[in-house]
């Protein structure tokens, strides 16, 4: 924990951007990230951005914000209800693709965070964990994946839970089902992926030696392995650098 806090302070100092800006969803990843930022003592802006938000998620976000504001004098909060903006945007299109519109919610939130960050000399702080960001790619490209720094992206979900509990994050957040908050109907990440983060974490950590015994795995372990690799393959375009065409004379051949 202290190592991450010091890293955040060091990056902020070197970038000459003294404020952290974090979107608060009511989930454990944003709760941990915002608490770590608050621990730096630097100005920390928490932003709630409901879009037809599930009320339970919104209540958890508000409770976390209140807890941080009470505990840390360097924390302030902003709420920007983007529901009307989203509805205007949605009305511009006739195709009605639900997934595209869900991802557009994340991109509207990213735009909002950068507006606030640039207006306050701040950095947009990512809230993705290692399984999401480098395992299954469960984030929106240029949405919640559009950030300046990612302090918990090397932490497995189990490590996120452990650190959040150590920092005293509210129990309602610790036990809540993870959700991306993009649908408004309370569907969980597990509902969308087909496997829990504990299962995905286990799949991500499979060694060559363990894989050599694949035939002895349980049916569920094989199913999770397939789910993990399907998402990993499908979302590689999110996890790799943007492809750039290099002119022949500039190629190292």
N, C-alpha and C positions, 0 to 999 in steps of 0.2 A: 504493500500500500504506500509506504513512505517513498519508495523508489518511483512510483508513478507520479506522486504529488511533486517530487523534486524535478522529474522530467517535464511535467507541465509548466512549472515555474521557469525552468531553463529555456524551454522552447518559446514561451511567451516573451522572455527577456531578449532572446536573440532575434525574434521577429519584430520587436518593438511594438507589439500589439498587446495591450495590457489587460484586456477584458476577455472573459470566456462567455460564449453564448451557446446554450444547450436547449434543444427541444425536449419538453417533458411530456411523456406519453402515459405515465401511470404504470409503466413496466419496470422491471428490475435493472435493465441495462442503462436506461436513462437516469434511474434513481442513483445507481452507483456512480456513473460518470459525473453527474452534477454534484454529488457529495465530494468526490475527489477534487473537482475544480474548486469547490468552496473551501476545502482544506488548504488550498494554496494561499489563502488570504487575499487573492487578487479579486477585483470586481467580477462577479459572476451573475449573468443574466439568465434567468430561467424563463422559457417561453412555452406557454400552453397554446396550441393551435387547433382547436376542435373543428372538425368537419363532419357534421352529422354524427358526433361521437357517441359511442356507447356510454351511458351515464356512469356505470360502475368504473370504467377506465378513467373517466374525467374526474370522478370523486377521488380516486387514488392519486391522480396527478395533483389535484388541489391540496390534498392532505400532505403529500410529500413536500410541495412547495412551502406550505405553512410551517412544516417542521424545519426545513432548511433556513427559512427566513428568521425563525425564532432562535435557531442555534448559531447562525453565522451573520455577523453584521455586514459582511461584504456581499451579501446576496440580495438581489431584487428580482421581482417577477413582472412579466408582461403577459397579458392574454390577448390574442388576436383570433377572433372567431372568423374562420375562413369559409364558413358554409355558403354565404351568399356569393363570394368570389368563385367558389367551386361550381355553384349552380349556373352562374353566368358562363363560365368556361365550358361546362357540360352542354349548355344550350347551343354552342357553336358547332356541335357535331351531330350527325345523324346516325352514325354506325352503332353507337351504344355499346361498344366493347367494354365489358365490366372490368376486365383486368387492366386495360389501358387507362380507364378512368380511376381505378384504385391507385395505380402508379402515379397518375397526375396529382392525386392528393399529396403524395410524398414530395413531388416536385414543387408544388405550391408552397409547402412547408419549408423546403430548402430555400426557395426564393425569399421567403419571409425572414428566415434566420440570417441570410446574407444581407438583407436590407438593414436589419437591426445591428448586425456585426459591423458593417461598414460605417454606419452612423455613430458607432460607439468605439471605434478603434479596436475592434474585437476579432477573435478567432471563432469560427464555427467548429464546435467539438462533436466528433462522431461518437455514436453510442453502440456501434456494432461489436459483437464478441467474435472470437476466433472461428467458431462453428459457422456462424452466419457469413462472415466476411471472407473466409478462406476455405471453408468446407463445402457448404451447399449453395453459397452465393444468394442467401435469402435476404436480399435488400433491393431497393429500387435504384437503378443506375441513374445518376444525377438527381436522385431524391435523397433518401437517408444515406446514400453512398456518396453524396456530394458534400464533403467536409474538408476542413483544414488539417485537423489532427485527429488521431484515433487512439485514445489512451487505454482502452480495454480490448483492443483487437487481437492481442496475444493471450487473452484469457479465455479458457474454456468456460462454458456456461456454469459448470459446477464451481469453478473458481470465482466467477462473478457472484454466485449465491453466497459463497463462504465469505468473501470480502464485504459484501453488502450487509450481511448479518453482523460482522465484526464492527462495522461502522454505525450500526444501530438503525438501519433503514426499517421503515414501518413493516410490521409483520404481514399486513394485508398485501403488500407488494411482494414480499418474500415468497408467499404461498400462491400467488395468482398465476393462472395459466398464461404463459407467454403469448402475446398477440402483436401483430404488426399495426393494429389500429387503423387499417385502411378500408374496412368494409362496413363498420357501423352496426354489425349484427353480432359482435362478440366472438366471432370464429377465432379459434386459437391457431398458433403456428403449427401445432401438431395436426390439427384438422386439415390444414392446407398441405403439409409435407407428407403426412402419413407415418411419422415417427417422432418420438420425443427427443428433446435435446440430449438427454442421457444416452439414448440409443445411438443418436448421430455422433455424439462424442466418442463412444466406444468404436463405432465404425471408422471414424477419422484416425483413431490411434492403433488400428490393426497393424501388426508387424508382418513381415514376410514369413516369419516362422509360424505365426498364428494362421496366416492365410493358407499355408501349406496343408493345414488340417481342415480345410473348407468342408470336405465331405462329412465331417463329424459335427458340423455346426447344427444348431437347432433350425427349424424352418423359419422361425421369427428372425433369428440372426441373419440368415441368408436374405430374407426379405428386406431387412433394414440395410444390409450391404448394397442391395440392388437400388433401393431408394436413394441412399447416399450418393452412389456413383452416377445415377441418372441426373440428379440435381447438380452434382459437380461438373459433369460433362456439359449439361445444358447451359449452365451459368458461367462457364469459363470466360466468356466475353466480358463479364463484369469484373472478374478477378485478375485479369491480365491487363497490361498497359495497352493503350489504344494503338492499333496497328498503324504504322507510318510507312508509306512507300519511300524507299531510298533510291535515289538515282544511281545508275550503274557505276558512275565514276566515284561515288562516295561509299560504295559497298566494300566491306572487308572480305575479299574472296581470295 
